[in-house]
Amino acid sequence: MYFEVTLAEEIWQSKYRFAPASGDGDEDYGATALRVSRAIAEAEAPDVREEWQGRFHEAIRDFRFIPAGRVIAGAGTGRNVTLFNCFVMGTIPDSLGGIFDHLREAAITMQQGGGVGMDFSTIRPNGAEVKGVGADASGPLSFMDCWDAMCRTVHSAGQRRGAMMGCLRIDHPDIEAFIDAKRDPARLRNFNVSVLVTDAFMAALAADADWPLVFGGREYRRVRARDLWDRLMRATYDCAEPGVIFVDRVNQANNLAHCETISASNPCGEQMLPSYGACLLGSINLAALVENPFEPDALLDEWALADLTRTAVRMLDNVIDISRYPLAQQEAEAKAKRRIGLGITGLADALLFCGAAYGSGEAVELTERWLGVIKREAYRASALLAAEKGPFPLYDRVMLDRPNLAGLDEDVRALIAEHGLRNGCLTSIAPTGTTSLLAGNVSSGIEPVFAYAYERRILQPDGSARMEPVEDYAMRVWRSVRGDTPPPEELFVSAQTLKPSDHLTMQAAAQALVDSSISKTVNCPEDISFDEFSDIYVEGYHLGCKGLTTYRPNAITGSVLKVEEKAAAVPAPEPEMALAARSEDLQGRTYKLKWPDSAHAVYVTINDVETPAGRRPFEIFINSKNMEHYAWTVGVTRMISAVFRRGGDVSFVPEELKAVFDPRGGAWMQGKYVPSLLAAIGGVIERHMGLAQASLPLDEPVQLQPTLSPRDCCSQCGAAAVIKVEGCSNCLECGYSKCG
């Protein structure tokens, strides 16, 4: 591997190194790999333990196989943490006591390091009668608020806040409120949310029929299926959520349909699980298996891929036996079905090495070939493990007729028929954001390369920060092989340049060869039309996808940070005029405002647009690391920007803001009393527009780093550097991942 030492070492130090307060810890990553392989080998018989430890260590130490972060951080440490990344909680009962019992179970699970998913469809709708107490029900969203508050409080494994997925069926009477919930920037911030869409609904959509909203056998009302779909698509178009899970397809394709029903997924969508279901994850690094990258004879070593797959299946199966479980129900479920999630990472880089552009026909062919090897060898390994250690307790021969097994090679089917399977489900493609960085910043999971170069914020031991240039693994290899020769644009495509159809093509090709599901984000351009956007989900359904998540840069989920150092003076407002559409680059200024009552500075960016009458404000963005300000700054940003874009005389905007007073009191700033932080922002706008001389203590305009598109603020470091990859929010600056 071509290794990016500085960044990978920082990731290892901060997230995966075992460094106890007393006693020996991990000296380097090699020691971490040895610790993990030794712990996993403990599940083997004593006479073969050393042999398997050596094979496990060989796979891990060179990043050819990357166990999920929970395994790397927790295995062999003796800490009271789970090695499973994700869980789906039990079926929530429709009673107050039962609901809060399940809230407690979710808190315990997250405390030990597991992300959780819940189906809230079992809770009666808002306004429904609660017999015996003479009251009306508050509905599932009110209880989701309770989960959200709990998640803000409970730190996952003592390091970071847990991740959650909230699901609701498309026929639940509260579905419209659920769809719109995350339009409120202050609500359900700790949730990813997905709508469980049935085949019956998709048929009603195709027929332009009405759709019943039901609960407990009672039909509450009917809506037009097209109107409900448009509402769902509009919410996703505007704020990137909810996602969609095609729940009937999930159950129809499930290996374990004979003994379970699935109604929810883990936080990032790659594992659809039953009540108390758990899955541990690990990824084969395809980029590490390509020989002679960027040469005409570049080739992925399929023999090595097959051998590595067999080793990885054994490793993950062993983790089931050595892991702790937050709840007894989770342990019983995991050991009854022995579900694992073997996936891949580095796909986009491996395709680049072989000269195939992501999304192309050649890329699809290679992806199907490589995943076909993994599927075949994973089932072969599981059957041989069943012969050695016994099949999973709920194995049934009926599984041979399930879709994922029906197309296997005859020799593998014969092994399964003779011995059964050790594992109920075997493959899944999960997010690998941080572990991919650990492996030298290989492309993440099944995603295309997001950006070939960017800067990452690295925290230092003394609390300061430095910016570290980060380069994609394939780009570094290109430079080592081809020197200064510019990489071909038609090959080095990225999430910024691909069409949505390219994403869908790759996801659908992979889904056909994966047992569970795939964590993937279809990145869309900001200017994509709504009709074209909504067709992505219909096309994904017809292509066989089990779930879909998209991201389109938008005003709700982020703010533009690209500014110029200087801007021309803004003339006095002219009579109302139509403003031009936003160009790709705008000039503007960013002001740093220090409010005495806030621990962090507030940055106010005002961008201008050229009109026939001269320059005038076009948009405003307000950012701060103090997340207490998040909700109202987003609201103010959107409202003021909307006023600016309408044109006309906007001089009233700073005047209105300057009149706002804070009942808790304002502040004296350089001898002048300012009644509120909003009033101070009004003064910034007034100064920028040239309507008054500077009357507030503002720092000089600051130059911010350009970004590719609007982004969320990170809940950990406050930077507006959050991207959505593999269905999961990841911060480019501090490395925080919502999915753990």
C-alpha positions in Angstrom: 0.0 0.0 0.0 1.1 3.6 -0.7 0.6 4.9 2.8 -0.3 8.5 3.8 1.6 8.3 7.1 0.6 11.6 8.8 -3.2 11.4 8.4 -3.4 7.6 8.9 -1.3 7.8 12.1 -3.5 10.6 13.4 -6.6 8.6 12.7 -5.1 5.6 14.4 -4.0 7.6 17.4 -7.3 9.3 18.0 -9.7 6.5 17.2 -8.2 3.0 17.2 -5.1 2.9 19.4 -5.4 1.1 22.7 -3.6 3.3 25.2 -4.6 2.3 28.8 -3.9 4.6 31.7 -1.5 1.9 33.1 0.0 -1.2 31.4 1.0 -1.8 27.8 -0.9 -0.4 24.9 -0.4 -0.4 21.1 3.0 1.0 20.1 2.0 1.2 16.4 -0.6 0.0 14.0 1.2 -3.3 13.7 0.6 -3.8 17.4 -3.1 -2.9 16.9 -3.4 -5.5 14.1 -1.7 -8.1 16.4 -4.1 -7.3 19.3 -7.2 -7.6 17.1 -6.0 -10.8 15.4 -5.1 -12.4 18.7 -8.5 -11.6 20.2 -10.4 -12.9 17.2 -8.4 -16.1 17.2 -9.5 -16.8 20.8 -12.6 -18.3 19.3 -10.6 -21.1 17.6 -9.6 -24.4 19.0 -6.3 -24.3 20.9 -4.5 -26.5 18.5 -5.2 -24.2 15.5 -5.3 -20.9 17.3 -1.8 -19.8 16.5 -2.2 -20.7 12.8 -5.4 -18.6 12.4 -4.0 -15.7 14.4 -1.2 -15.5 11.9 -3.5 -15.6 8.9 -5.8 -13.0 10.5 -2.9 -10.7 11.3 -1.5 -11.0 7.7 -4.9 -9.9 6.4 -5.3 -6.9 8.8 -1.8 -5.5 9.0 -1.5 -4.5 5.3 -5.1 -3.2 5.1 -6.2 -5.9 2.7 -9.0 -6.6 5.1 -10.3 -3.9 7.4 -12.6 -4.9 10.3 -15.1 -2.2 11.2 -14.0 0.5 13.6 -15.7 -1.1 16.7 -13.6 -4.3 16.2 -10.3 -2.4 15.7 -10.9 -0.2 18.7 -12.4 -2.7 21.1 -11.1 -6.3 20.3 -8.6 -7.5 22.9 -8.9 -4.4 25.1 -11.0 -5.9 27.9 -13.3 -2.9 27.7 -17.0 -3.3 28.2 -17.9 -2.4 24.7 -19.6 -4.3 21.8 -17.8 -5.1 18.6 -21.0 -4.9 16.6 -21.5 -1.6 14.8 -25.2 -1.7 14.4 -28.4 -2.9 15.9 -32.1 -2.7 15.2 -34.1 -2.4 18.4 -37.1 -4.5 19.4 -40.6 -3.9 18.2 -41.8 -0.8 20.1 -45.1 -1.6 21.9 -48.0 0.9 21.6 -48.0 1.7 25.4 -46.3 4.4 27.4 -44.4 2.0 29.6 -43.3 -0.2 26.7 -42.1 2.8 24.7 -39.9 4.1 27.5 -38.6 0.6 28.2 -37.4 0.5 24.6 -35.9 4.0 25.0 -33.8 2.7 27.9 -32.7 -0.3 25.8 -31.6 2.0 23.0 -29.6 4.2 25.5 -27.8 1.1 26.9 -27.0 -0.1 23.4 -25.5 3.3 22.3 -23.6 3.6 25.5 -21.7 0.5 24.6 -20.9 1.6 21.1 -23.7 0.5 18.9 -25.8 2.5 16.5 -29.5 1.8 16.6 -32.4 1.7 14.2 -36.1 1.7 15.1 -39.4 1.3 13.4 -41.9 3.8 14.9 -44.8 2.5 12.8 -46.2 0.5 15.7 -47.1 3.7 17.7 -50.6 5.0 17.2 -51.0 8.3 15.3 -51.3 11.7 16.7 -54.8 12.4 17.9 -55.8 8.7 18.2 -57.8 7.9 21.3 -55.9 6.5 24.3 -58.6 4.4 26.0 -58.8 4.4 29.8 -57.1 7.7 30.4 -59.4 10.0 28.4 -56.6 11.5 26.3 -55.4 11.6 22.7 -52.2 10.1 21.6 -49.3 12.4 20.7 -48.0 10.2 17.8 -44.7 8.6 16.9 -42.9 11.9 16.2 -43.3 13.1 19.8 -41.6 9.9 21.0 -38.8 10.3 18.4 -38.1 13.6 20.0 -37.5 11.6 23.2 -35.0 9.4 21.5 -33.3 12.4 19.9 -32.9 14.0 23.4 -31.5 10.8 24.8 -29.0 10.5 22.0 -27.7 14.1 22.7 -27.0 12.9 26.2 -25.6 9.4 25.8 -22.0 9.2 24.5 -21.3 6.2 22.4 -18.5 4.1 24.0 -17.3 7.2 25.9 -16.1 8.9 22.7 -18.8 10.1 20.4 -22.6 10.4 20.2 -24.5 7.5 18.9 -26.2 7.2 15.5 -29.9 6.4 15.0 -32.2 5.5 12.2 -35.9 6.2 12.5 -38.3 4.5 10.1 -42.1 4.9 9.4 -44.3 3.0 7.0 -45.7 4.9 4.0 -49.3 3.9 5.1 -49.0 5.3 8.7 -51.5 8.2 9.3 -48.6 10.4 10.5 -46.4 9.8 7.4 -46.8 13.4 6.1 -45.6 14.9 9.4 -42.7 12.4 9.4 -41.7 13.3 5.9 -41.6 17.0 6.8 -40.0 16.7 10.2 -36.4 17.4 9.3 -37.4 20.6 7.5 -37.2 22.0 11.0 -33.4 22.4 11.4 -33.6 22.0 15.1 -35.5 18.7 15.1 -34.4 15.1 15.0 -30.7 16.1 14.5 -29.4 12.8 15.8 -31.6 10.8 13.5 -31.3 9.6 9.9 -34.9 9.0 8.8 -36.3 6.7 6.1 -39.8 5.9 4.8 -40.7 2.2 4.5 -42.2 2.1 1.0 -44.2 -1.0 0.0 -44.7 -2.6 -3.4 -48.4 -1.8 -3.1 -47.6 1.9 -2.8 -45.4 1.8 -5.9 -48.2 0.1 -7.8 -50.7 2.8 -6.6 -48.2 5.5 -7.7 -47.9 3.9 -11.1 -51.7 3.8 -11.4 -52.2 7.3 -10.1 -54.5 5.8 -7.5 -55.5 6.9 -4.0 -53.6 5.5 -1.0 -55.1 4.6 2.4 -53.5 5.7 5.6 -54.2 3.0 8.2 -53.3 2.0 11.8 -54.6 -1.0 13.8 -57.0 -2.1 11.0 -58.7 1.3 10.8 -58.4 3.6 7.8 -57.9 7.1 8.9 -58.1 8.8 5.5 -57.0 8.5 1.9 -54.5 10.6 -0.1 -53.5 10.6 -3.7 -50.4 8.4 -4.0 -48.8 10.9 -6.4 -49.3 13.7 -4.0 -47.7 11.8 -1.1 -44.8 10.7 -3.3 -44.2 14.3 -4.4 -44.2 15.4 -0.8 -41.6 12.8 0.1 -39.5 13.8 -3.0 -39.8 17.5 -2.2 -38.6 17.0 1.3 -35.6 14.9 0.1 -34.9 17.4 -2.7 -34.9 20.3 -0.2 -33.1 18.8 2.8 -31.7 15.4 1.7 -34.1 13.4 3.9 -36.0 11.1 4.3 -34.4 8.2 2.5 -36.4 5.4 1.1 -36.4 1.7 2.0 -38.3 -0.7 -0.3 -39.3 -2.9 2.6 -41.2 -5.6 0.7 -38.2 -6.2 -1.6 -36.0 -6.4 1.5 -38.1 -9.2 3.0 -38.6 -11.0 -0.3 -34.9 -11.2 -0.8 -34.0 -12.0 2.8 -32.1 -15.3 3.3 -33.9 -15.7 6.7 -37.4 -15.0 5.6 -38.4 -18.4 7.1 -37.7 -17.1 10.6 -37.9 -13.3 10.7 -39.6 -10.2 9.3 -37.6 -7.0 8.7 -39.1 -3.5 9.3 -36.1 -1.3 10.0 -32.4 -0.7 9.2 -29.3 0.3 11.0 -28.4 4.0 10.9 -26.6 4.0 7.5 -28.9 1.6 5.7 -26.6 -1.2 4.8 -28.1 -3.6 7.3 -31.8 -4.4 7.2 -32.4 -6.2 10.5 -35.3 -7.9 12.5 -36.1 -7.0 16.1 -33.0 -7.0 18.2 -31.0 -7.8 15.1 -27.2 -7.1 15.1 -24.6 -7.2 12.5 -20.8 -6.8 12.6 -19.0 -5.4 9.6 -15.7 -5.7 7.8 -14.5 -4.7 4.3 -12.1 -6.1 1.8 -9.9 -3.4 0.3 -10.0 -4.0 -3.4 -7.5 -1.2 -4.1 -4.9 -3.2 -2.2 -5.3 -6.3 -4.5 -4.7 -4.6 -7.9 -1.4 -5.5 -9.5 0.5 -3.0 -11.8 -2.0 -0.1 -11.3 -2.5 2.3 -14.3 -0.5 0.0 -16.5 -2.0 -1.8 -19.6 -1.8 -5.1 -17.7 -3.3 -3.9 -14.5 -5.4 -6.7 -12.9 -7.1 -7.4 -9.6 -5.7 -10.7 -8.2 -8.9 -12.8 -8.0 -7.1 -15.7 -6.4 -6.0 -13.4 -3.6 -9.6 -12.0 -3.4 -11.1 -15.5 -3.0 -8.6 -16.5 -0.3 -9.0 -13.2 1.6 -12.8 -13.6 1.4 -12.6 -17.1 3.1 -10.3 -15.7 5.8 -12.6 -12.7 6.4 -15.7 -14.8 6.8 -14.0 -16.9 9.5 -12.8 -13.7 11.3 -16.2 -12.1 11.3 -17.9 -15.4 12.5 -15.4 -15.6 15.4 -16.3 -12.0 16.4 -19.8 -13.1 17.1 -18.4 -15.4 19.9 -15.9 -13.0 21.4 -18.1 -9.8 21.5 -20.0 -8.4 24.3 -23.7 -7.5 23.8 -25.5 -4.6 25.4 -28.7 -6.7 25.8 -29.4 -10.4 26.2 -32.0 -10.3 23.4 -29.3 -9.0 21.0 -26.9 -11.8 21.9 -29.6 -14.5 21.5 -30.6 -13.1 18.1 -27.0 -12.8 16.9 -26.0 -16.3 17.9 -29.2 -17.9 16.6 -28.6 -16.6 13.0 -24.9 -15.6 13.0 -25.4 -12.8 10.6 -22.3 -11.1 9.3 -21.7 -8.1 6.9 -18.7 -8.7 4.7 -18.3 -5.8 2.3 -15.7 -3.9 0.2 -13.9 -0.6 0.2 -11.6 1.0 -2.4 -13.8 0.1 -5.3 -13.5 3.4 -7.1 -9.7 3.4 -6.7 -9.4 -0.2 -7.9 -11.5 0.7 -11.0 -9.2 3.6 -11.7 -6.1 1.3 -11.4 -7.7 -0.9 -14.1 -8.5 2.0 -16.4 -12.3 1.9 -15.8 -14.2 5.1 -15.1 -16.8 4.8 -12.3 -20.3 4.4 -13.8 -19.1 3.1 -17.2 -20.0 -0.2 -18.7 -16.5 -1.6 -18.0 -16.7 -0.5 -14.4 -20.1 -2.3 -14.0 -18.6 -5.4 -15.5 -15.6 -5.4 -13.2 -17.7 -4.7 -10.2 -20.0 -7.6 -10.9 -17.0 -9.9 -11.5 -15.3 -9.0 -8.2 -18.4 -9.1 -6.1 -19.3 -12.4 -7.8 -16.0 -13.8 -6.5 -16.7 -12.5 -3.0 -20.3 -13.9 -3.0 -19.2 -17.4 -4.2 -16.3 -17.7 -1.8 -18.2 -16.3 1.2 -20.9 -19.0 0.8 -18.3 -21.7 0.3 -16.4 -20.6 3.4 -19.7 -20.5 5.5 -20.6 -24.0 4.3 -17.2 -25.4 5.2 -17.4 -23.6 8.6 -20.8 -25.3 9.1 -19.1 -28.7 8.5 -16.4 -27.8 11.0 -18.3 -25.9 13.7 -21.9 -26.6 13.0 -24.6 -24.5 11.1 -26.3 -21.6 12.7 -29.2 -22.8 15.0 -32.0 -21.5 12.8 -30.7 -22.9 9.5 -33.3 -24.5 7.3 -32.8 -26.2 3.9 -35.5 -24.0 2.5 -32.8 -21.3 2.3 -31.5 -23.0 -0.8 -34.5 -21.6 -2.7 -33.9 -18.0 -1.5 -32.9 -15.6 -4.3 -29.3 -15.0 -2.9 -28.6 -18.8 -3.0 -30.4 -19.8 -6.1 -27.8 -18.6 -8.5 -24.7 -20.0 -6.7 -22.4 -22.4 -8.5 -23.5 -26.0 -8.2 -20.5 -27.1 -6.2 -21.2 -24.4 -3.6 -25.0 -25.3 -3.4 -23.9 -29.0 -2.9 -21.7 -28.0 0.0 -24.6 -26.1 1.6 -27.1 -28.9 1.0 -24.7 -31.3 2.8 -23.5 -29.1 5.7 -25.8 -26.1 5.9 -24.5 -22.6 6.5 -22.6 -21.2 9.5 -24.1 -17.7 8.8 -27.6 -16.7 7.9 -26.6 -13.6 5.9 -23.0 -12.9 4.7 -22.5 -9.8 2.6 -23.3 -6.1 3.0 -21.6 -2.9 1.8 -21.2 -0.5 4.7 -19.7 3.0 5.1 -16.0 2.9 5.6 -15.2 6.6 5.9 -12.7 6.6 8.8 -11.3 3.1 8.2 -10.7 4.1 4.6 -8.7 7.0 5.8 -6.8 4.7 8.1 -5.9 2.6 5.1 -4.3 5.6 3.3 -7.5 7.4 2.1 -8.7 4.8 -0.3 -12.0 5.5 -1.9 -14.8 4.8 0.6 -17.0 1.7 0.3 -18.8 1.5 -3.1 -18.8 5.3 -3.5 -16.9 7.2 -6.2 -14.0 9.4 -5.1 -15.6 12.5 -3.5 -12.7 14.8 -4.0 -9.1 13.9 -5.1 -7.6 16.5 -2.9 -8.8 18.6 0.1 -7.6 19.9 3.4 -8.4 18.3 6.7 -8.3 19.9 10.1 -6.0 18.0 12.5 -6.4 18.7 16.2 -3.1 18.8 18.1 -2.4 17.6 21.7 -2.3 21.2 23.0 -5.8 21.9 21.6 -4.6 23.8 18.6 -5.3 22.7 15.0 -3.4 22.5 11.8 -4.6 21.9 8.2 -3.3 18.8 6.5 -3.5 18.3 2.7 -5.3 15.1 2.0 -5.0 13.3 -1.4 -7.0 10.3 -2.6 -5.0 7.1 -2.6 -5.4 6.6 -6.4 -4.1 10.0 -7.1 -1.0 9.4 -5.1 -0.4 6.2 -6.9 -0.9 7.9 -10.3 1.8 10.5 -9.4 4.2 7.7 -8.2 3.7 5.9 -11.5 3.2 8.7 -14.0 5.0 11.6 -12.4 3.7 15.0 -13.4 1.6 13.7 -16.3 -2.0 15.1 -15.8 -4.5 12.4 -15.0 -7.1 11.9 -17.7 -10.4 13.7 -16.8 -12.5 11.0 -18.5 -11.1 8.4 -16.0 -10.7 10.5 -12.9 -14.4 11.2 -12.4 -15.7 12.1 -9.0 -19.0 12.5 -7.1 -19.1 16.1 -8.3 -19.0 15.2 -12.0 -21.0 12.0 -12.2 -24.6 11.9 -13.3 -27.2 10.4 -10.9 -27.7 7.5 -13.4 -24.1 6.6 -13.0 -24.6 6.2 -9.2 -27.7 4.1 -9.7 -26.1 1.9 -12.3 -23.3 1.0 -9.9 -25.6 0.5 -6.9 -28.0 -1.7 -8.8 -25.1 -3.9 -10.2 -23.7 -4.4 -6.7 -27.1 -5.0 -5.0 -27.7 -8.0 -7.2 -24.7 -9.7 -5.6 -25.1 -8.6 -2.0 -27.3 -10.4 0.6 -28.3 -7.4 2.7 -28.1 -3.8 1.5 -25.7 -1.1 0.5 -24.9 2.2 2.2 -24.6 4.7 -0.7 -25.5 8.3 -1.5 -26.5 9.4 -5.0 -25.0 12.8 -5.3 -27.0 15.2 -7.4 -26.2 18.6 -8.9 -27.8 21.6 -7.2 -29.6 22.6 -10.4 -31.2 19.3 -11.1 -34.9 19.7 -11.8 -37.4 18.3 -9.3 -38.9 16.0 -11.9 -35.6 14.5 -12.8 -34.7 14.2 -9.2 -37.9 12.3 -8.2 -37.4 9.9 -11.1 -34.1 8.7 -9.5 -36.1 6.9 -6.8 -38.5 5.3 -9.3 -35.6 4.2 -11.5 -33.8 2.8 -8.5 -36.9 0.8 -7.5 -37.2 -0.7 -11.0 -33.4 -1.4 -11.1 -33.7 -3.6 -8.0 -32.3 -1.3 -5.3 -33.4 -2.0 -1.7 -33.0 1.5 -0.5 -32.0 4.9 -1.8 -30.4 8.1 -0.3 -29.6 11.2 -2.3 -27.9 14.5 -1.6 -28.4 17.7 -3.4 -26.7 20.9 -2.2 -29.5 23.1 -0.7 -30.2 26.0 1.6 -31.5 23.9 4.4 -28.5 21.6 4.9 -25.6 23.9 4.4 -24.1 27.3 3.6 -21.8 28.6 1.0 -18.4 29.5 2.3 -16.6 30.6 -0.9 -15.9 34.3 -0.7 -13.4 36.8 -2.1 -11.2 38.9 0.1 -12.5 42.2 -1.2 -15.7 43.5 -2.7 -16.6 46.7 -4.3 -18.6 49.2 -2.3 -22.4 48.5 -2.4 -24.4 51.4 -3.8 -27.6 52.6 -2.3 -30.6 50.4 -3.1 -32.3 51.0 -6.4 -36.0 50.5 -7.2 -37.1 46.9 -7.4 -35.6 44.8 -10.1 -35.3 41.2 -11.1 -32.0 39.7 -9.8 -30.0 37.3 -12.0 -29.8 33.6 -11.1 -27.0 32.7 -8.8 -23.7 32.3 -10.7 -21.1 29.7 -9.6 -18.8 32.3 -8.1 -19.9 35.4 -6.2 -17.8 38.1 -4.6 -18.4 39.0 -1.0 -16.9 39.5 2.5 -16.9 37.5 5.7 -16.9 39.4 9.0 -15.9 38.0 12.3 -18.1 39.2 15.1 -17.2 38.6 18.7 -20.2 38.6 21.0 -19.3 38.8 24.7 -21.8 36.2 25.8 -20.7 33.5 23.3 -17.7 31.2 23.6 -17.1 31.2 19.8 -17.0 34.0 17.3 -19.9 34.4 14.8 -18.9 34.6 11.1 -21.2 36.6 8.8 -20.7 36.2 5.1 -22.5 38.5 2.6 -22.1 37.7 -1.1 -23.0 40.3 -3.7 -24.3 40.1 -7.3 -23.8 42.4 -10.2 -26.9 44.2 -11.6 -27.4 46.9 -14.2 -27.5 49.4 -11.3 -24.3 48.0 -9.7 -23.5 45.6 -6.9 -26.0 44.6 -4.2 -26.4 41.9 -1.6 -27.6 38.6 -2.9 -27.2 36.2 0.1 -26.0 35.9 3.7 -24.6 33.1 5.7 -24.2 33.1 9.5 -21.9 30.4 11.1 -20.6 29.7 14.5 -19.0 26.8 16.4 -21.5 27.5 19.1 -24.3 25.0 18.2 -26.7 26.9 20.5 -27.1 29.4 17.7 -27.7 26.8 14.9 -31.5 26.8 14.6 -32.0 30.6 14.5 -29.0 31.3 12.4 -30.3 28.9 9.7 -33.7 30.6 9.9 -32.2 34.1 9.7 -29.9 33.1 6.9 -32.8 31.8 4.8 -35.2 34.6 5.4 -32.7 37.4 4.8 -31.3 35.7 1.7 -34.8 35.4 0.3 -35.4 39.1 0.9 -32.1 40.0 -0.8 -32.9 37.9 -3.8 -36.3 39.5 -4.3 -34.6 42.8 -5.1 -35.9 46.3 -4.4 -35.0 48.4 -1.4 -33.6 46.1 1.3 -32.2 48.8 3.6 -35.0 48.0 6.1 -33.3 44.6 6.8 -30.5 46.0 9.0 -32.9 48.5 10.6 -35.3 45.7 11.6 -32.5 43.5 13.0 -30.9 46.5 15.0 -34.3 46.9 16.7 -34.3 43.4 18.2 -33.5 43.3 21.9 -32.6 40.2 24.0 -34.6 40.0 27.3 -31.5 38.6 28.9 -29.7 41.8 28.1 -27.4 43.1 25.4 -23.8 44.1 25.6 -21.6 47.2 25.6 -19.3 47.1 22.6 -16.6 49.8 22.4 -18.8 52.2 24.3 -22.0 51.5 22.4 -24.8 49.4 23.8 -26.0 46.7 21.3 -29.3 45.2 22.5 -28.8 41.7 21.0 -26.6 39.5 18.9 -29.1 39.9 16.1 -28.7 43.6 16.4 -25.0 43.2 16.1 -25.5 41.2 12.9 -27.8 44.0 11.6 -24.9 46.4 12.2 -22.7 44.1 10.1 -25.2 44.2 7.2 -25.5 48.0 7.5 -21.7 48.4 7.3 -21.4 46.0 4.3 -24.1 47.9 2.4 -22.4 51.2 3.0 -25.4 52.6 4.8 -23.3 53.6 7.9 -19.8 53.9 9.1 -18.5 51.0 11.2 -20.0 51.3 14.7 -19.3 47.8 16.0 -15.9 46.2 16.8 -15.6 43.9 13.7 -12.4 42.2 12.7 -11.1 42.6 9.2 -12.8 40.4 6.6 -11.3 36.9 6.6 -10.5 34.6 3.7 -12.2 31.2 4.2 -11.2 28.0 2.4 -13.3 27.4 -0.8 -15.6 24.4 -0.7 -17.2 22.3 -3.4 -20.8 22.9 -2.4 -23.0 23.9 0.5 -22.4 21.8 3.6 -23.7 21.2 7.1 -22.0 22.3 10.2 -20.3 19.5 12.1 -21.8 18.8 15.6 -18.3 18.0 16.9 -16.0 20.8 15.6 -18.6 23.3 14.3 -17.0 23.5 10.8 -19.2 23.7 7.8 -17.5 20.7 6.2 -20.0 17.8 6.4 -20.6 15.7 3.4 -23.0 12.8 3.0 -21.3 9.6 1.8 -22.7 6.1 1.9 -25.8 7.4 3.5 -23.8 8.8 6.4 -22.7 12.3 7.4 -18.9 12.7 7.6 -16.9 15.8 8.5 -14.0 16.5 6.2 -12.3 18.6 8.9 -12.3 16.7 12.2 -13.2 13.2 10.9 -16.4 12.9 12.9 -18.8 10.3 11.4 -22.5 10.3 12.4 -22.5 6.5 11.8 -19.7 5.8 14.3 
